[in-house]
Amino acid sequence: MIDLFLITIWTFGYFTFVFGLTGGGPGRATEIAPVFIYNEAFGLYKIGYGAAISFIMTIVVAMACIGYLILLRRMERV
């Protein structure tokens, strides 16, 4: 369970690696959420759509962080 939270959080830090090395390609094989947001907002000029997706993903990461902190506190009590 902790791995799920950490992978969700860490995925958003890999934008520079994925975008710099592959740009999300070939095709869309290595496209992760931040690369998708970038392509939608700046590649297809859907700035509002990219902002909306970014906001939703911020909420998802915040929820993952909160869940991770709750699990850590429960593990400390054991």
ChimeraX attribute file (.defattr): number of C-alpha atoms within 10 A of each C-alpha:
attribute: neighborCount
match mode: 1-to-1
recipient: residues
	/A:1	8
	/A:2	13
	/A:3	9
	/A:4	10
	/A:5	18
	/A:6	14
	/A:7	11
	/A:8	15
	/A:9	19
	/A:10	11
	/A:11	13
	/A:12	16
	/A:13	11
	/A:14	15
	/A:15	20
	/A:16	13
	/A:17	10
	/A:18	17
	/A:19	18
	/A:20	10
	/A:21	11
	/A:22	15
	/A:23	20
	/A:24	20
	/A:25	12
	/A:26	9
	/A:27	9
	/A:28	12
	/A:29	10
	/A:30	15
	/A:31	19
	/A:32	17
	/A:33	17
	/A:34	22
	/A:35	20
	/A:36	18
	/A:37	21
	/A:38	19
	/A:39	18
	/A:40	18
	/A:41	19
	/A:42	11
	/A:43	11
	/A:44	10
	/A:45	12
	/A:46	14
	/A:47	16
	/A:48	11
	/A:49	13
	/A:50	20
	/A:51	15
	/A:52	13
	/A:53	18
	/A:54	17
	/A:55	12
	/A:56	12
	/A:57	16
	/A:58	14
	/A:59	12
	/A:60	14
	/A:61	19
	/A:62	13
	/A:63	14
	/A:64	19
	/A:65	16
	/A:66	13
	/A:67	14
	/A:68	19
	/A:69	14
	/A:70	11
	/A:71	14
	/A:72	12
	/A:73	10
	/A:74	10
	/A:75	9
	/A:76	7
	/A:77	6
	/A:78	5
